[in-house]
């Protein structure tokens, strides 16, 4: 995890491990996530280096990954 620029994952042990290590993490969450991710936020108090990408509506993964694609284009230009 320390050897990569970015970890993109769903809510798994990898997300928690990377977040606890301070690695840059983008996590994808379903519309109604686990309580620990709160609601209507793209950050978390648990892991300051983590950015949250949420489904805007039930089963809508397409827009989540379109948002990530756009963000990656911005980040990789730097």
HUWO-V276408 format. One record per helix or strand of 2 or more residues. SS is the DSSP state (H for helix, E for strand). FROM is the first residue (numbers start at 1). TO is the last residue. If there is no record, write none. Layout:
((SS & FROM & TO) (SS & FROM & TO))
This chain:
((E & 7 & 10) (H & 13 & 21) (E & 25 & 29) (H & 35 & 37) (E & 50 & 54) (H & 61 & 77))
